[in-house]
Amino acid sequence: MNSLQQYKSIAIIQTAFIGDAVLALYLAQEIKQLNPLCKVHFVCTPISAPLVHCARAVDTVIPYDKRKAQSGWKGIKAIAKQLQALQTDCVLGLQRSIRTTLIAKICGATTTVGFTNSALSWLYKHRVEWKTGIHETQRNKQMLTALGCELSSTLPRVQSTLPEVELPFTSNKPIVAIAPGSVWATKRWLEEYFVETAIQLQNKGYTVVLIGGNDDAARCGTIARLSNSISLAGEFTLPQTASLLTQCHALLTNDSAPTHIAGLVGCKTITIFGSTIPEFGFAPCGESDIVLENKELQCRPCGLHGKKECPLGTMECMKSITPEIVLSNFEQLN
């Protein structure tokens, strides 16, 4: 077993979705606390890079456009070359893809750690079990056992530097953010439910703001129009969205990246799980955060990431979680 203290330059590779990159920042923070002199490099997608830049524990952010400009073997070699130039002596391959494994193998690092279920996992010098039933942050932390670290159950607070955000509206009421988007249709709560909830929250004295990326703009715009709330979808960068959440009383969201961005800045959340389940390891981390799901349905989960459409055609996992249920749980956040 190795000692973390012997490493001067450690790279974390996590090129999955935004939420995955956010949860990997806790590992970066853990490394920095255990070895403050160690340089931490972070390979992520270009869309995640601006938010990763805000983490003080990360010294270098390497955007990897794996599907477009840097696709294929040429891109793999380019990222490996960057890590080699940074004199990376240890790579932690959180992403279980062939790309990640090959980058780790050819970048010149003396120590590489991957999961046992990673593609071509035998190419890693050390392998750790990808455990089910634990949170993703703890799963990532298992990487450090290969470096001789004793793991604590506590989650470090990720130190970050966020831009100041001037809100394009004036309100003396507490703000509730709603993030209705998701890449997967079966992870999206019903649009009409979001509308009804937004109306009721405003009746209770809150200002409601819809947030999301460019892909969420149409959905957020419709909900905002029908509920007379405010949509900022597509108008804020990821760091600006994180900064906005520091000013919010709470966030209502699906099982998606905003859950984890809110956790990063300590914003209370209600997260709705439809086709996926918290046991996959992606529940919100805050002590007062609330998870809503229908545990009685035998069809759940229908996939690790959800699906483009309900296999049964009912969407009962989402329909059964009504606005009344959400609003009654919302009172517990106060």
N, C-alpha and C positions, 0 to 999 in steps of 0.2 A: 504493500500500500504506500501511496505517496503522501507527502505533506503539502497542503495548499501553499504554505509559506515559500516553497521553492520556486513557485511560478511567478514570473514577472509580467506575463502577457497571456491573458485567457480570452478566447473568443467564444461567444454564444451564437449559435445559429438557430434562428426561429423564423422561417419564412412562410408561415401559414397565415391565418387571418389576423386582423388587428387585435382582437381579444387575446389570441395566443401570444402575440408579441408583448402586450401589456402585462400578462401574467408572468412572462419570462423576466420582466424587469425586477421582480422580487428576488430572483436568483442572482441577478447582477448586483443588487443591493447587499445580498447576503455575502457574496464574494468580497465586496469592497469592505464590509465590516470585519470580515475574518482576516483580510490582507489588504490594508489601505494603500500599500505601495504598488499593488498589482494593477496593471493596465487592463481594462475590460473593453473588449471590442464586441460589437453587436451587429450581426448580419440579419437583415430583415427586408421585407418588401418595401418598395418606394412609398407606398401609401402609409405604412406604419412609421417610416423613418422620422418624420417631423416630431411625432410624440416621443419616440425613443430618444431623440436628441435632447429632450427636456430632462431626462433622468440624470442626476448628478453622478450616479455610479458608473455611467457609461462614458468612456473616454473617446471612443471612435465609433461612429455609425457607418456601416457599409450597406448602402441600398443595393438590393439584388433584384433586378427586373427579370425574373427567371422565365417568364412566359413570352416576353417580347424582345427587348433590345439585347438581353443577355441569355437568351434561351440556348439550350443544347450544350455540347461539350465546350464550345468556345467560352460561354459564360461561366461554366464551372471552373475552367482554368483561370479566367480573369479574377474571380473572387479568391481563389486559392493563392494567386500571385499577390493580391493585396494583403492577405493574412500573412504571407511569407515576408513581405516587405515590412510588416509591423512586428516581425520577429515573434510571432505567436508560438508559444511553446505548449499550449494546451487548448484543445477544442472540445466544447460540450455541444454535441449534436442533438438539440431538442427536437428538431424536425426529423421525422423518421423516413425521409425520402432518399432515393438513390443519389440525388444531387448533393444533399448534405453529407452523406457518407463519403462520396468521392472527393468533395472539397476537403473534408477532414483528412482523408488519406494522402492527398497530394500536396497539401499546403506546407509540409515540412515540420509540423508540430510533433514533439517527442511523445506527447500523451494525447490520446483521443478517447472520448467517452461517448457511447451511444446506448440506446435502449436495445434490449434483446429482440424486440420485434421491429427494429429498424431494417430497412432494405439493405442487403449485403452487410448485416451487422457483424459478421466475422472479420470485417476489415478494421473494426475499431480495436484499439489495444485493450480497452476495458468495456464491459457491457453491464448495464444494470437493468433490473426488471421493470417493465412498464406496468405499474400496479393499477388495478381497477379499484373502485370504491374509495379512493382518496382524492383530495383536491389537486388540481393541476399544479398549483404552487408547491405542494409537498412532493408531487411526482417529479417535478423538475429538480427539486432539492436533492432527490436521491442520487443525482449525478455526483454530488460532492462526496458521497460515501466512497466512491472509487478513488478519491484524492485523499482519503484518510481523515475526513471530517466527521465529527459527531454532530448529528442533526438535532436541532431543537424543534419543538412543535409550534413555536411562536412565529408569526409572520412579521418581517421587518417592515417599517414604514418607508416606502420608496420616496427618497428625497428628490424633489424636482423643482425646476425653474420654469414657471409658466408665464406666458405673456399677459399683460393686463388687457382686459376686455371692456370696452365701453358698450353697454347695451343700447341697441337702437330703439329703445322704448323707455318710458318712465313709469315706474310703479312703486307705490309705497306698501304694496302687499307682498307677502312671501311668494317666492317663485317655485312652481313645480314644473320640472322638465318631463316631457314625454318623448320617448324614442320608439316609434312604431315599426321601424324597419328591420329587415333581416334578409340575408342572401336566400334563405330557404323559406318557401311559402308556408310550410307547416309549423314554422316557429313564430309566425306572425299572429298576434291576437287580432280579433276581428276589427275591421275599420270602424264599423258602427258602434262597437263597444268603446273604442278610444274616443269617439265623438261624444257619446253619452257621459263618459267619465270626465272628459275635459269640461263639459258644461256643468256637471255637478261640482267639480272642484272649484270652478269660478263662482258658483253659487255659495260655496263655503268660504269665499274670501281669498282665493289664491289667484295669482297670475299664472296662466298656463302657456308654456313655450314648447313648440315642437322642434326637435333637433334630429339631425342626421346628415348624411352625405348627399352628393348630387343625385345618386340613385334613389334616394328617399324623398327628394324634393316634391314630386307629384303627390305621393301619398300624404306627406306632411301638409302640403298645401291644401289638399281636399279636407283633411281633418280640421285644420285651422279655420278654413272657410265655413264649414258646417257647424263649428262650435264657437265661432267668434273668438278664437285664440290667436296666438302669434306663431308663425313658422319662420325658423331661422335655418332650415335645412339647406345645405349647399352654400350657405353664406359664411360659415365659420370653418377654420381649419381644425384639425384634431386638437392641437394644443389650445386653441381658443375655446373649443368646446369643453375641454377639461377645465379651463379657467372659468367658463360660465357655470359649470356644475359646482364649483366652490361657492358660488353665490346662490345656489338653489336650496330650498328646504328639503327636496326629495326628488327622486327620479322614478318614473314608471317606465318599464322597458320589457322587451322580450328577452329570451335567452340569447343575447348577442353582445357585441363589443361594448356598447355603452354601460352595461352592467359593470364591466371590469374597469372602464375609465372612471366611473363614479367611485368605485372602490379605491382607486389610486389616489383620489383627492378627498376621500372621506365623506362623500355625499350618500345619504341614506337611500336605499333602493327597495322597490317592489319589483321582483322579476317573475315574469309569467313563463312557465315551462309547459309547452304543448307536446310535441312529438318527441322531445328529448327529456332527459331526467337529470336532476342534480348529481346523481351518483356517478355520472360520467366525469365529474370533477370540475365543473364550470359554474358552480353556484356562486352567488355574491359572497364576499369575504367579511363584510361588516357584522358586528355583533347584533345590531338592531335591524339588519336587512331582513326582508321577508321574501320567501319563495312561495309562489302559488302554483299548484298543479292538481290534476285529478288523478289520485292514486288508485282509483277503483277500476280504471279502464285496462282491460287485458291487452289491448293493442299497443300500449306504450311500453317501451320506446319503439318507434318504427325505423330508427336509424341513428347513427352516432351524430350526424349533423342535421337531422331532419330530412325532409324530402321536398321535391318541387310541387307535389300535390299529395293529398291524403290518400293512402292506399285503399281505404274503405269508402272514400267519397263523402264522409260525414263531417270531418273536422270537429268531432265531438270533444276532443281534448281541449280545444279552445272555446267552443260554444258553451261548454259546461262551466267555464269560469266567467261568471257574469260581472257586469259593472258593479252590481250591489256587493258582490264578494270582494272586489278590489277596493271599493270605497270603505267597506267596514274594516278591512285590514289597514287601510291608509291611516285610520285614526290611531292605530297602534304605533305609528311612527312619530307621533307628536310627543 
